[in-house]
């Protein structure tokens, strides 16, 4: 096993209706923020608040693009024309970029959300739509270590970064359990055990570890991850630009 020197912690930000309380708890603990930009959640106000908070904490900003489907929080796969999907994702990125400009920062990567994330693992047409958006704006992509989006983007020289999910259960095929599965979410204790196991296999060779803001105790889980990494001598740095924000 090679010696791991640094790793990123990312979280979905700007999704909840708690007035930003959970996001404020998470922001000092993460190094990359996947900001909801209007598809499944979020609006101009939450995007600006998230960008300002990320800027203040030296956290990298990513656009959390999704199917436009607030009724299911973007967790239902939609069968829509390619051109329509491309337009929706372009609009979401533009909306977040506008707020990032107001906060004197910028979007540095994109990460699909929910059903779109999973569609990009198997559907090359959907993956191409997302990959083309990243290429058009010279942005990185955060996704799983394997899948159509990674294959399509890597073949075209687009920067792709792999993530592993701290708080989600994995099936035997390496994909995430459905949200309805009894082992879909891990407890804080289980996350601690997982981190010890993952350290032995270089954290699955991921550049980033993800915690979902809507997981109960999300900030506690992020703190467990930071404490574990510190104990193991692993620095916490943003994967996209490697800016150190150790605390």
N, C-alpha and C positions, 0 to 999 in steps of 0.2 A: 504493500500500500504506500502510495506517495504521501509526502507530508503536506497536508492541507494548510495553506497560509491564510486564506480569507474566504468568506462566503457572505452572501447577501441574505437579508430577511425582507420579504415583501408581504404586503397586506392589501386587501381590497378596501378602499377608502371612499367616503362620500355616498355610501349606500343606505345607511340607516336613518331612521326618523327620530333619533334621540338628541337632535340639536348639535351633533358633533362631539358628544361626550366620549363615546368609544374611540372615535378617531383621535381625539386629543390624548387619550391614554396610550394609544398605539404609536403615535408619531415619534416620540423619543426613543422607541424601541426598535424601529424598522429602518431600513436604508433605501427601500423603494416602495412607492405608493402607487397602486393601480387605481386610478381615480375614475369612478363611474361618470360617464359623460352623456347621460340623457337617454340611453336606450332602455336599460332595465331599471335604472334609478339615476337620481342626480338631476340638478338644474344649474342655472348660472350661478346662483348664490352658493350652493354647496361646492361647486367646482372652484369658485374663487376662494372660498374659505379653505378648501383642501390645498390649493396651490400655494396660498400664503403660508399655511402651516408647514408644508413641505419645504418651501424656500427657507423658512426660519430655522428649520431643523436640518438643513443640508441633505434632504431626502430626494432621491431621483424621482421624477414624475413619469408615469406611464399612463396611456389612455386605455381604460378598461372598456373596450368596444363590445357590443352585444347585439343580438336581435332586438328590434324595437318591440318590446313585449313586457310592459310593466305588470300586467295581471299575474304573470307567473315568475316575475323577477328574472326574466330572461332564461328560464330553465326549461323551456319548451322549444324543440327544434321546429323552425318554420320553413315551409316549402314556398319560397318566394323567388322571383326571377333574379338572376345573377346581377343584372344592372340595378335592380331595386336595392339589393343587399349592399352593393358597392356604394350606392348613393347614401344609404343610411349610415354606413360606417364612415364615409368621408365627412358627412355632416357632424357626426359625433366627435371625430378628431378635430374638426375645425372649431367646434364649440369649446372644447377643452383648451385648444391652442390659444383661443382668444382670451380666456381667463388666465392662462399661464403668462401671456404677454402682460396682462394687467398686473400680475404679481411679480413681474420682472424675472421670470424664469422660463423654462421651455419643456415641452414634452420630449422625452428621449427614447421611448419605446412604446410598443403596443402589446396588450395582452387580451386575447378574447375572453369573454365571460360566459359561464354557464353552458347552455346548449351549443352556443357557437364554438366555444372552446373544444367541446367533444366532437362536434362536426368536423373541425379542422384536423382531427386526428385520423379520420378515415376517408373523408371526402376531398379529393384533390381539387375539385372545382371551387369549393368553399375555401379551401386552403389558399388557392391561387388568388382569390379576391382579397383575402387578408394580407397575403404576401405582397401583392401589387401595391396595396396601400402603404405598407412599410417601405417598399422600395421607392415609391413616388416621393416620400417625405424623408428618406434616408434615416429611418428609425430602426431600432433593434426590435426583436420579437422575443417574448417570453412564453414558453410552452413546455410540454413534456419532453423527455429525452428522445422519444420515438414518435413517429406519426407523419401524416401527409404534409402538414405545415412545415415541419422541420426538414423533411426531404426536399420539398419544393424550394424552400428558401435557401437551404444550403447549396443546392445545385446552381443557384443564381447569385451566390456571393452575398446574400443578405445575412446580417448578423443575427444569429439565433442563440438563445440562452436557455438552458434546461433548468427546470425547477422540480422540487419535490415538496409534497404537501405534508406539513407537520400534523395537521389536525384532522385529516381525512383517512378513512380506511381504504386499503388497496385490495383489489381482487387478485387472484392468482396470475392473471394475464398482465399484471402491471398497471392496469387501468384503475380508476377510482370506483369504489362502490357507488351505486345509486344512492341518492339522498334518502330514499325510502328503506334502504338496507339497515338492519339493526346495528351494524358496525360501521355506519357511514361516518360518524364523528367520534373522535377520540377524546378521552378525558385528559386533564392536565397530567395526571400520573402516567397515563399511557404514553403521552408525548415524551415525558422524561425517559421512560424505558426505551422508546423508539430512538431517541437521540443517541443514547448509549450504544444501541445496536448499529445505527447508521454510521457512527464514528468509525466503527471497525471496517466499514466498506466505503469510506470516504464520502459519506452522505449521498450515496447513490450517484456520485460523480456530477451532482447538480451544482449549478452556479448560484442558485437561490433556493431558500426555504420559505414556503408560503404558509401564512395563517389567515383564515377568513375572519373578517370583522364581525360577522354574524354568528360565529361559533361562541357558545357560552364561555366566558372567561378568556376571551381572545387576548387581552393585554397580559394576563397572567401567563398564558402559553408563550407569548412572545418573550416575556421576561425569563421564563424557564430556558428558552432557546439561547438567549444572550448569555445567561449565567453558565449554561453548559459549554458554549463555545469559548467563553473566557477561561473556564477551567481547563479546557483542552488546548488552550493556546492558539485558538483560531480567531483571527480578526474578523470583525463584521464590517464589510465594505459594500457599497453599491456595485452591482455586477456590471452596470452599463458604463461607468466611468472610473470605477475603482477609487472613488474619493473616500478617504478614511473618515469615519465618524465615530470612532471608538469613544466610549464614555466611561 
